Amino acid sequence: MKGDDYDIKSKSKTNQAIKLFSKGKNLEDVVIALYLPIDEVRDIYRQFLKLKDMH
């Protein structure tokens, strides 16, 4: 698991957010974890849903 933490920290904020969403984290969790504005996290979440073909 420690390697997984290193892996996520080395990626872009968008990739980090998508990984957190894929682990079941919600918008609030991602905003707090990555220090991103809510509007940006919402946009990333929409991208995540498109990836999952759930939009």
N, CA and C atoms as an extended XYZ file, in Angstrom:
165
Properties=species:S:1:pos:R:3:atomname:S:1:resname:S:1:resid:I:1 pbc="F F F"
N         0.814       -1.197        0.000 N   MET     1
C         0.000        0.000        0.000 CA  MET     1
C         0.858        1.261        0.000 C   MET     1
N         2.002        1.163        0.605 N   LYS     2
C         2.878        2.328        0.616 CA  LYS     2
C         3.300        2.699       -0.799 C   LYS     2
N         3.564        1.727       -1.635 N   GLY     3
C         3.904        1.978       -3.021 CA  GLY     3
C         2.765        2.637       -3.767 C   GLY     3
N         1.538        2.261       -3.426 N   ASP     4
C         0.359        2.856       -4.044 CA  ASP     4
C         0.275        4.336       -3.689 C   ASP     4
N         0.574        4.709       -2.454 N   ASP     5
C         0.579        6.117       -2.046 CA  ASP     5
C         1.612        6.898       -2.837 C   ASP     5
N         2.781        6.343       -3.022 N   TYR     6
C         3.814        7.021       -3.805 CA  TYR     6
C         3.346        7.207       -5.242 C   TYR     6
N         2.728        6.180       -5.787 N   ASP     7
C         2.264        6.213       -7.170 CA  ASP     7
C         1.246        7.326       -7.377 C   ASP     7
N         0.296        7.455       -6.497 N   ILE     8
C        -0.747        8.469       -6.672 CA  ILE     8
C        -0.175        9.880       -6.507 C   ILE     8
N         0.788       10.063       -5.640 N   LYS     9
C         1.362       11.391       -5.427 CA  LYS     9
C         2.193       11.855       -6.618 C   LYS     9
N         2.666       10.923       -7.418 N   SER    10
C         3.525       11.278       -8.546 CA  SER    10
C         2.726       11.649       -9.792 C   SER    10
N         1.411       11.521       -9.748 N   LYS    11
C         0.576       11.776      -10.914 CA  LYS    11
C        -0.074       13.150      -10.845 C   LYS    11
N        -0.646       13.574      -11.969 N   SER    12
C        -1.328       14.866      -12.004 CA  SER    12
C        -2.525       14.841      -11.062 C   SER    12
N        -3.002       16.032      -10.703 N   LYS    13
C        -4.164       16.147       -9.824 CA  LYS    13
C        -5.383       15.478      -10.454 C   LYS    13
N        -5.523       15.594      -11.768 N   THR    14
C        -6.654       14.960      -12.446 CA  THR    14
C        -6.577       13.449      -12.293 C   THR    14
N        -5.420       12.887      -12.538 N   ASN    15
C        -5.251       11.436      -12.395 CA  ASN    15
C        -5.463       10.991      -10.952 C   ASN    15
N        -4.972       11.796      -10.016 N   GLN    16
C        -5.162       11.462       -8.613 CA  GLN    16
C        -6.644       11.455       -8.259 C   GLN    16
N        -7.369       12.454       -8.741 N   ALA    17
C        -8.800       12.554       -8.449 CA  ALA    17
C        -9.549       11.371       -9.050 C   ALA    17
N        -9.244       11.024      -10.282 N   ILE    18
C        -9.918        9.896      -10.933 CA  ILE    18
C        -9.640        8.602      -10.173 C   ILE    18
N        -8.430        8.437       -9.712 N   LYS    19
C        -8.107        7.239       -8.937 CA  LYS    19
C        -8.912        7.214       -7.634 C   LYS    19
N        -9.038        8.348       -6.981 N   LEU    20
C        -9.827        8.412       -5.749 CA  LEU    20
C       -11.298        8.114       -6.018 C   LEU    20
N       -11.845        8.665       -7.101 N   PHE    21
C       -13.229        8.366       -7.459 CA  PHE    21
C       -13.408        6.875       -7.724 C   PHE    21
N       -12.438        6.271       -8.388 N   SER    22
C       -12.543        4.846       -8.697 CA  SER    22
C       -12.487        3.988       -7.436 C   SER    22
N       -11.942        4.553       -6.365 N   LYS    23
C       -11.894        3.847       -5.077 CA  LYS    23
C       -13.138        4.131       -4.238 C   LYS    23
N       -14.072        4.895       -4.814 N   GLY    24
C       -15.326        5.147       -4.109 CA  GLY    24
C       -15.378        6.441       -3.317 C   GLY    24
N       -14.361        7.265       -3.439 N   LYS    25
C       -14.373        8.540       -2.723 CA  LYS    25
C       -15.389        9.482       -3.358 C   LYS    25
N       -15.967       10.359       -2.543 N   ASN    26
C       -16.940       11.310       -3.071 CA  ASN    26
C       -16.279       12.660       -3.357 C   ASN    26
N       -17.069       13.603       -3.868 N   LEU    27
C       -16.521       14.917       -4.244 CA  LEU    27
C       -15.843       15.599       -3.057 C   LEU    27
N       -16.480       15.567       -1.910 N   GLU    28
C       -15.919       16.218       -0.727 CA  GLU    28
C       -14.569       15.617       -0.345 C   GLU    28
N       -14.476       14.301       -0.370 N   ASP    29
C       -13.215       13.626       -0.040 CA  ASP    29
C       -12.089       14.070       -0.972 C   ASP    29
N       -12.399       14.179       -2.267 N   VAL    30
C       -11.383       14.538       -3.256 CA  VAL    30
C       -10.965       16.004       -3.097 C   VAL    30
N       -11.929       16.885       -2.854 N   VAL    31
C       -11.595       18.296       -2.615 CA  VAL    31
C       -10.626       18.413       -1.454 C   VAL    31
N       -10.918       17.714       -0.370 N   ILE    32
C       -10.078       17.776        0.830 CA  ILE    32
C        -8.715       17.137        0.591 C   ILE    32
N        -8.706       15.974       -0.035 N   ALA    33
C        -7.448       15.240       -0.222 CA  ALA    33
C        -6.475       15.964       -1.143 C   ALA    33
N        -7.014       16.622       -2.188 N   LEU    34
C        -6.139       17.188       -3.218 CA  LEU    34
C        -6.061       18.719       -3.196 C   LEU    34
N        -6.790       19.342       -2.265 N   TYR    35
C        -6.777       20.814       -2.154 CA  TYR    35
C        -7.139       21.484       -3.482 C   TYR    35
N        -8.192       20.964       -4.105 N   LEU    36
C        -8.648       21.513       -5.381 CA  LEU    36
C        -9.984       22.232       -5.176 C   LEU    36
N       -10.265       23.245       -6.006 N   PRO    37
C       -11.571       23.904       -5.933 CA  PRO    37
C       -12.688       22.949       -6.345 C   PRO    37
N       -13.859       23.111       -5.735 N   ILE    38
C       -14.979       22.213       -5.997 CA  ILE    38
C       -15.367       22.194       -7.477 C   ILE    38
N       -15.313       23.343       -8.152 N   ASP    39
C       -15.662       23.368       -9.577 CA  ASP    39
C       -14.738       22.484      -10.395 C   ASP    39
N       -13.469       22.515      -10.061 N   GLU    40
C       -12.501       21.675      -10.781 CA  GLU    40
C       -12.764       20.197      -10.508 C   GLU    40
N       -13.074       19.878       -9.256 N   VAL    41
C       -13.353       18.485       -8.899 CA  VAL    41
C       -14.623       18.005       -9.592 C   VAL    41
N       -15.632       18.853       -9.697 N   ARG    42
C       -16.856       18.478      -10.418 CA  ARG    42
C       -16.555       18.163      -11.883 C   ARG    42
N       -15.715       18.991      -12.501 N   ASP    43
C       -15.341       18.753      -13.898 CA  ASP    43
C       -14.612       17.416      -14.047 C   ASP    43
N       -13.713       17.149      -13.126 N   ILE    44
C       -12.971       15.880      -13.165 CA  ILE    44
C       -13.932       14.713      -12.945 C   ILE    44
N       -14.901       14.898      -12.048 N   TYR    45
C       -15.880       13.835      -11.791 CA  TYR    45
C       -16.691       13.538      -13.044 C   TYR    45
N       -17.061       14.575      -13.779 N   ARG    46
C       -17.778       14.363      -15.044 CA  ARG    46
C       -16.911       13.555      -16.015 C   ARG    46
N       -15.621       13.873      -16.063 N   GLN    47
C       -14.705       13.114      -16.919 CA  GLN    47
C       -14.656       11.654      -16.470 C   GLN    47
N       -14.614       11.457      -15.167 N   PHE    48
C       -14.595       10.102      -14.609 CA  PHE    48
C       -15.839        9.328      -15.022 C   PHE    48
N       -17.010        9.972      -14.938 N   LEU    49
C       -18.249        9.300      -15.334 CA  LEU    49
C       -18.241        8.954      -16.820 C   LEU    49
N       -17.694        9.839      -17.632 N   LYS    50
C       -17.589        9.552      -19.065 CA  LYS    50
C       -16.696        8.343      -19.298 C   LYS    50
N       -15.617        8.276      -18.547 N   LEU    51
C       -14.712        7.121      -18.662 CA  LEU    51
C       -15.437        5.836      -18.316 C   LEU    51
N       -16.299        5.908      -17.344 N   LYS    52
C       -17.058        4.749      -16.901 CA  LYS    52
C       -18.313        4.539      -17.734 C   LYS    52
N       -18.538        5.440      -18.693 N   ASP    53
C       -19.717        5.410      -19.564 CA  ASP    53
C       -20.996        5.391      -18.742 C   ASP    53
N       -21.000        6.267      -17.730 N   MET    54
C       -22.151        6.355      -16.845 CA  MET    54
C       -22.790        7.737      -16.895 C   MET    54
N       -22.410        8.564      -17.827 N   HIS    55
C       -22.944        9.914      -17.876 CA  HIS    55
C       -24.360        9.866      -18.375 C   HIS    55
